[in-house]
């Protein structure tokens, strides 16, 4: 599943997924407390594995499960509409930013007093934070992710360069890698975060209830990204709708030497002509303003249970089983996705997976996002601004001031501004 702003997710990343209507799936609202309906929001590369694990868990637990694959770009709205009417799944695979919103709206079960929240010490702290809202637990981490620098080992070796550790170093080596073909800057908001976090910035300060998206650090961050394009050390897409697909196509074919992406993209890269030999795919931490100063956002998904489900007991059993060390190790081995349990990284099969091994230090040091109900809404205005800056339509300060105004006027009116 590609990481993208929800409002701009396309069917390309989720081809073949079943798009459910608002009342699609129906969950266990009909009264069948023995059957658990699980809405899986992953794509075609991942869904068969999650479905098989769910079935195995149900068989072991003595209940039945029905897995329904839901298109990611419609899942949140479908879930909210269904749950508000007492319908929908019993267990939902929610993107990490959705959990606080669903909790605030009373659409997911408070798990604080259940076995799922009794001992969470084995979970990585940053993804675990996404399951909490106002001191209570509303989810269980399923998989985590972050962003790293993917590179074509052969292209870099032939050019005699190492993966850059800073954005300035990328500029320096770009000429040896074909100039604009050295790197692709995806203009989606999520992919702006390594520049922002690496410069010491953020979107909001949730503790202080302050909008900081137009800070000096963030202006510098976007200027750094634009500087790569201006220096012809990178290319980007002028059409925001095609940015991700252009990045994927260019890197998979070997036309582009380096990109920033997450572990979900590996399956698609290995289908490309540049990576018929999987060993040619290199993974390194994202560059930063200074060496060792790179920083990438935490992403991933959590399991939540629908408020009002009649299958709560079995839903808890399913979530406990699917989030176990054994299940997480299986997911890592078969899909190369990152576990949220520390113990899963000790599994021999997990250690043997080159993608997981490469991403482990990235995931364990990933930058926490603001776990607020409005968190998912912060990306749409930033996406427009980031694309405008990269395209040269607006300077970084003007674009980010407009984002700050949008946050204040439309999303976080109670927050102060810089």
PyMOL commands that set and color helices and strands:
alter all, ss='L'
color gray80, all
select helices_A, chain A and resi 6-8+11-14+47-61+72-84+98-104+115-117+125-129+153-159+167-177+179-182+189-198+216-230+240-253+263-269+273-275+278-280+312-322+325-335+342-346+348-352+354-364+375-390+396-411
alter helices_A, ss='H'
color red, helices_A
select strands_A, chain A and resi 35-40+64-69+91-95+132-133+136-137+140-145+148-152+184-185+204-205+210-211+235-236+258-261+281-284+299-305+338-339+416-417
alter strands_A, ss='S'
color yellow, strands_A
deselect
rebuild
show_as cartoon
